[in-house]
Amino acid sequence: MSASPATLEEARVQLNNRCNAIEECYEFMLAYAAQGLTTDQGSGSGGQVREFLRKCDAALTGLADFLTSFVKQLDVESMAPYNAFMGVIERDARDAQAAVHLVLVQPSISSQLVDNLNASIHLRALLTDLFLMDEVLKAYRRAG
């Protein structure tokens, strides 16, 4: 996922793709956690969990920088409040990504491990950050 989209429309598409990858991973993991699997080996959803985590990882990479370049394209009056919030997103994305990496390197991914990842405040905080940013951007589009 490139960090510098050429147009505002491309930026919107990339942002949507990143948010979807993170949210879809979270939702898949909710279902995976409920299955009570002791390993990701030998089941269809077990094979999928790593792929969802990899897509989430890719979406998290450079997320704050991507969002900053997106907002700059909007020509907002002041970048100061956005820059401050990008710091929050950067920390939350980095923390969530560290947790995702920890799970991905495990030889076996159980439902309990995924349940603990889902419960992680880092991933949930990042999702909330993105929902807030999405609403800010929607409000900006409606006003512009």
N, C-alpha and C positions, 0 to 999 in steps of 0.2 A: 504494500500500500504506500503510494508515494506521499511525501510530506508536503509538496508544493503543487497543488492543483492549478491548472492553467486558467480555469474560469470559475466563477462563483457557482455555476450549475454543477460542474465537476466536483467542486468542494462539497456541495450538498449531497451528491451521490456518494462520495467517499465517506462523509460523516455518517450517513444513513447505513452504509455497509459496515462500518466499524461498530456502530451502536448495535446493529442487528446481530453481528457475530458475538458480541459480549452478552447481550440479552438472551440470545438463543442458547448459548453455552450454559448460562445460569439456569434457564428453564429446563434444558435437557438434564442438567445435573440434579435438579429437583426430582425428576422422574427416576433417574438412575439411583439416587439415594433411597428412594422408596422400594426398590426391588430387593433389597437385602442381599446383594451379591457379595461374595467373599473375595472375588477376583474379577478382573476385566477379561480374563481368558475364557474362551468357549461360549460366549453369548454375543448376540447381535449388538445389543446396546453396549456391551463391554468393548467391542471393537470401535464403536462410535465415540465413546467418551474421550479417548485420546485425540481424535480428530476435532471434536468440538473445543477441547482445551487448546489445541494448536492454533485453531482459528482465532480464539479469544486472545491468545498470546500475541499473534500477529496484529490484531486490532489494537492492543494495548501499546504496542511499540510506537514510540514517538507521538502518542495521542495529544499531549498538551501542545507540542510544537505544531502539530497539524491544526488543532483548534485555534491557536494563536494566528496562524497564517490565514485561516478561514475568516476570523473576526476582522483582521486587518483589511481584507477585501471588502468588508461592509462599510468602511470609512466611518466608523463610530466616532462620536465627538471626542471621547477620551478613552485611551486604552488602559488607563490606570486600574479601574475596577476589574477589567477583564484579565489583565496581567496578574493581579492578586489572586483571582479565582483560578487562573491557569496553574498557579503554584499549588493550589489545593488539588487540582486534577492530576498534576504531575506526581505529587506524593501518593495520592490514592492509587493511581495507575501503576506506579512503581511497586507499591506494597502488594497490590492485587496480583501483579505479574510475578512477584517473588513467590507468592503462594501457589500460583498456577505452575510455575517452574518446579517447585518442590513436589507437587503431585505428579507431574509428568515424568520425573526421573525415577519414580518408584517402580519396582519390577511388577507390582500388582496394584491395581486401583480398585479398592473395595467400595461398596455403597457407603460404608461408614466414613471412609476417608473423604469421599465426595460430599457427604452430608456436613462434615466438619469444614470443608472448603466453602460450601454454600453459606454456612453460618458465620464465616469470617466477616468481620466488620469491614475489612478492606474491600472486598468485592462488592458488598452491599453499599458501602459509602460511594464507591465509584459509580455504580448504577444510578444512585441518587444524584450525584454530581452531573451525570450525563442527562438525566431527565430534566434537571434544572436548566442546564445549558440549552437543551432542546427547546424548552419553553421560552427562554430568553430570545433565542434565535427566531422562533416563530413570531413572537411579539414584534421583533425588529422587522421581520418581513411584512407583517400586517401594517405597521406604521409607515413603512417605506414604500 
